[in-house]
Amino acid sequence: MFKLQKQGAVKVISGDQPLNAESALSLKRVADDALSQGQPRLVLDLQGIALFDSVGLEALLDLRDRCATRGGALQLAAPSRLCRDILAATGILQQFAIFDDTLSAVGSFAQ
């Protein structure tokens, strides 16, 4: 399950399950809520996400594109070693700003 929290002007989405075909719809629903107002400044906290499958990776790219279309950005925070390896192996790693923790990712929007 994914949940949405606000930290100032930044919205943080976090989850506690793999980002895969079964959970991608849950992420989309939460993201729809996050994108409903203003310029999106989103952080996806990956700390509780053990891995991605191809559908999960597509969901990440879709969310990134939806943020960019609205003049905003999506940052990734706290990926596990496995998630980072999956992102690197698929060539997606370079397409995101990735931070070691959520606080740093949220703070990056203030710069």
Backbone bond lengths (Angstrom), bond angles and torsions (degrees), N, CA, C in turn:
res aa  C-N    CA-C-N  psi(-1)  N-CA   C-N-CA  omega(-1)  CA-C   N-CA-C  phi
1 M - - - 1.448 - - 1.530 108.93 -
2 F 1.301 115.63 140.80 1.454 121.36 178.07 1.515 109.02 -107.44
3 K 1.336 115.17 149.15 1.464 119.43 178.20 1.524 108.66 -136.74
4 L 1.313 114.11 159.12 1.452 122.02 -176.11 1.520 109.42 -118.63
5 Q 1.340 116.14 134.09 1.461 122.71 175.72 1.517 107.95 -132.79
6 K 1.321 116.49 153.44 1.459 121.07 175.05 1.517 108.98 -106.35
7 Q 1.317 115.33 137.05 1.454 122.11 171.95 1.520 105.60 -128.04
8 G 1.321 115.49 92.35 1.454 120.44 -173.64 1.516 109.43 66.91
9 A 1.333 116.80 -127.28 1.465 121.72 -179.79 1.519 112.53 -88.38
10 V 1.328 116.59 1.27 1.466 121.69 -176.83 1.526 109.46 -105.16
11 K 1.309 115.57 138.50 1.463 120.92 176.18 1.524 108.31 -104.80
12 V 1.326 114.84 134.43 1.464 121.64 -177.90 1.519 108.60 -115.12
13 I 1.316 115.49 124.82 1.461 121.95 174.86 1.518 107.35 -105.09
14 S 1.321 115.89 129.77 1.469 119.68 177.56 1.523 108.74 -131.01
15 G 1.318 114.85 155.17 1.455 120.71 -179.73 1.509 111.35 -139.85
16 D 1.329 114.93 166.57 1.461 119.77 -177.72 1.529 111.91 -131.54
17 Q 1.334 115.31 27.42 1.464 119.97 -179.97 1.515 108.73 -148.91
18 P 1.322 117.95 164.39 1.466 119.42 177.22 1.525 110.53 -58.50
19 L 1.313 116.61 147.40 1.462 121.17 175.72 1.520 106.56 -91.64
20 N 1.320 114.64 98.55 1.461 120.96 -174.32 1.521 110.19 -141.75
21 A 1.320 116.24 -169.33 1.461 121.38 -177.59 1.533 111.50 -58.35
22 E 1.312 117.43 -32.76 1.459 121.05 -178.04 1.524 112.44 -75.98
23 S 1.318 118.26 -31.60 1.465 120.58 -174.20 1.523 114.03 -105.60
24 A 1.317 118.35 -9.10 1.469 121.04 -176.04 1.524 111.87 -61.17
25 L 1.310 118.33 -34.96 1.454 121.22 178.82 1.531 110.60 -65.83
26 S 1.326 116.79 -38.65 1.467 120.69 176.59 1.529 110.43 -61.36
27 L 1.325 117.08 -43.09 1.465 120.47 177.24 1.522 110.12 -62.38
28 K 1.327 117.36 -43.11 1.466 120.70 -179.64 1.515 111.25 -60.64
29 R 1.320 118.22 -41.86 1.469 121.63 179.72 1.526 111.21 -62.61
30 V 1.324 116.44 -45.47 1.463 120.38 179.21 1.526 110.00 -66.29
31 A 1.319 116.72 -40.58 1.464 121.03 178.96 1.523 110.99 -64.60
32 D 1.329 117.76 -38.42 1.463 120.78 177.25 1.524 109.95 -57.52
33 D 1.319 116.85 -42.22 1.462 121.66 177.74 1.530 110.42 -64.29
34 A 1.317 116.49 -43.50 1.465 121.17 -178.87 1.523 112.15 -65.97
35 L 1.316 116.80 -31.73 1.463 121.60 -176.85 1.522 113.13 -89.95
36 S 1.308 117.45 -0.47 1.460 120.44 -172.53 1.527 113.73 -72.23
37 Q 1.326 118.40 -17.88 1.459 120.07 -176.63 1.519 111.34 -136.18
38 G 1.308 115.75 131.50 1.452 122.06 170.25 1.519 115.29 65.11
39 Q 1.327 113.39 -169.64 1.464 121.80 179.50 1.531 108.66 -76.62
40 P 1.314 117.51 119.36 1.473 118.75 -175.14 1.528 113.39 -73.11
41 R 1.288 114.52 128.12 1.462 123.51 170.02 1.515 104.70 -122.91
42 L 1.325 115.20 97.31 1.460 120.78 -173.14 1.517 112.13 -114.95
43 V 1.318 114.07 143.21 1.457 122.00 170.08 1.520 106.47 -121.80
44 L 1.313 116.29 128.95 1.457 120.92 172.80 1.519 107.08 -101.63
45 D 1.323 115.55 109.42 1.462 122.29 179.94 1.528 107.99 -81.16
46 L 1.318 116.42 112.80 1.466 122.13 -175.63 1.525 113.52 -94.18
47 Q 1.309 117.55 5.34 1.465 120.55 -174.67 1.530 112.74 -55.21
48 G 1.321 118.18 -39.18 1.462 120.95 -178.34 1.518 114.33 -94.46
49 I 1.326 116.56 5.89 1.465 120.89 -177.81 1.525 108.34 -101.43
50 A 1.319 115.73 113.68 1.462 120.85 -173.16 1.526 113.49 -74.81
51 L 1.342 117.40 -34.18 1.458 120.35 -177.37 1.513 110.54 -165.77
52 F 1.335 115.61 169.94 1.460 123.52 176.62 1.524 108.49 -120.98
53 D 1.327 116.21 151.31 1.455 119.54 163.82 1.522 107.16 -113.38
54 S 1.320 117.80 -174.31 1.463 120.21 -175.24 1.529 111.90 -62.66
55 V 1.316 117.63 -36.40 1.465 120.49 178.04 1.526 109.83 -67.09
56 G 1.319 117.25 -39.17 1.462 121.11 177.06 1.512 112.34 -63.93
57 L 1.325 116.51 -40.32 1.461 120.24 177.46 1.527 110.77 -65.16
58 E 1.330 116.85 -40.41 1.460 119.89 176.11 1.520 110.90 -62.54
59 A 1.330 117.00 -37.57 1.467 120.79 178.30 1.525 110.61 -63.80
60 L 1.332 117.30 -39.60 1.470 121.06 176.83 1.524 110.92 -61.99
61 L 1.316 116.37 -48.18 1.458 120.35 -179.32 1.524 111.66 -64.62
62 D 1.315 117.03 -38.73 1.459 121.29 177.78 1.527 110.32 -63.31
63 L 1.321 116.97 -44.35 1.459 120.55 179.37 1.525 110.84 -64.05
64 R 1.315 116.81 -41.46 1.467 120.82 176.33 1.526 110.77 -58.50
65 D 1.322 116.43 -46.15 1.457 121.10 -179.18 1.523 111.80 -65.61
66 R 1.306 116.75 -40.02 1.467 120.40 178.81 1.524 110.94 -63.95
67 C 1.317 117.29 -39.24 1.475 121.12 176.37 1.524 110.43 -64.05
68 A 1.317 116.62 -47.20 1.465 121.45 -177.82 1.528 111.32 -62.94
69 T 1.318 117.46 -38.91 1.462 121.68 178.88 1.519 111.26 -60.49
70 R 1.326 116.47 -31.58 1.460 121.01 -179.42 1.529 112.22 -94.13
71 G 1.339 116.89 10.70 1.457 120.87 177.45 1.513 114.12 81.78
72 G 1.320 117.41 16.20 1.450 121.83 -178.55 1.515 112.36 -113.92
73 A 1.314 115.16 -161.13 1.466 120.48 -178.10 1.517 110.56 -150.70
74 L 1.319 114.36 155.89 1.467 123.35 174.23 1.516 107.87 -118.92
75 Q 1.325 116.94 125.59 1.461 123.18 174.94 1.530 107.81 -110.75
76 L 1.306 117.14 148.98 1.460 122.11 175.63 1.522 108.96 -107.72
77 A 1.318 116.00 141.62 1.464 120.58 -178.15 1.523 111.17 -131.13
78 A 1.304 115.37 142.15 1.465 125.21 169.48 1.528 114.88 56.13
79 P 1.336 118.63 47.09 1.466 117.84 176.68 1.529 110.82 -71.24
80 S 1.310 115.73 144.49 1.464 120.15 174.01 1.520 108.44 -68.03
81 R 1.305 116.37 167.20 1.472 120.19 178.28 1.531 110.34 -59.60
82 L 1.332 116.29 -41.20 1.463 120.43 179.58 1.525 110.93 -63.87
83 C 1.323 117.77 -45.18 1.469 120.40 178.90 1.517 110.84 -62.07
84 R 1.320 116.98 -42.30 1.469 120.74 178.75 1.538 109.71 -62.35
85 D 1.329 116.43 -41.10 1.471 120.51 178.64 1.528 111.50 -64.50
86 I 1.328 117.08 -39.87 1.469 121.11 178.40 1.523 109.37 -64.41
87 L 1.322 117.07 -44.65 1.468 120.89 178.84 1.532 110.64 -61.87
88 A 1.321 116.81 -40.65 1.465 120.59 179.96 1.529 111.01 -68.56
89 A 1.321 117.22 -45.11 1.463 121.39 -177.02 1.528 112.36 -64.18
90 T 1.325 116.41 -29.26 1.462 120.31 -178.82 1.526 112.57 -92.41
91 G 1.331 117.38 -2.21 1.457 121.05 179.83 1.514 114.27 79.39
92 I 1.307 116.99 10.92 1.461 121.34 -176.90 1.530 111.62 -90.76
93 L 1.298 117.54 -20.36 1.469 121.71 -175.57 1.525 112.07 -52.90
94 Q 1.331 117.64 -43.40 1.464 121.98 -176.51 1.524 112.29 -70.68
95 Q 1.314 118.36 -12.09 1.455 121.49 -175.95 1.522 113.19 -88.61
96 F 1.327 116.99 -0.05 1.461 121.47 -178.10 1.519 110.62 -132.35
97 A 1.320 115.18 150.53 1.460 120.63 165.38 1.520 105.34 -83.99
98 I 1.338 116.53 124.51 1.458 121.17 -176.37 1.520 108.70 -120.35
99 F 1.323 115.57 132.83 1.456 122.53 -176.86 1.519 109.87 -121.20
100 D 1.334 115.35 153.12 1.463 120.63 -178.13 1.521 113.07 -69.33
101 D 1.340 117.08 -26.35 1.458 120.10 -178.96 1.524 109.81 -147.87
102 T 1.317 115.46 165.06 1.454 121.57 -177.13 1.520 111.71 -65.33
103 L 1.312 117.63 -40.14 1.460 121.31 -179.25 1.528 111.42 -58.20
104 S 1.320 117.35 -43.76 1.455 121.08 177.92 1.531 112.05 -65.09
105 A 1.317 115.83 -39.87 1.466 120.17 178.79 1.523 111.19 -65.03
106 V 1.315 116.74 -44.50 1.470 121.11 177.79 1.531 109.07 -62.52
107 G 1.324 117.41 -45.11 1.456 122.13 -179.61 1.508 113.75 -62.96
108 S 1.316 117.63 -25.91 1.469 120.82 -178.94 1.532 111.83 -63.77
109 F 1.308 117.77 -23.93 1.454 120.33 178.85 1.528 112.03 -74.60
110 A 1.314 117.61 -17.58 1.467 121.30 -179.48 1.528 111.64 -83.93
111 Q 1.298 117.71 -12.73 1.468 120.94 -177.14 1.501 112.66 -81.58
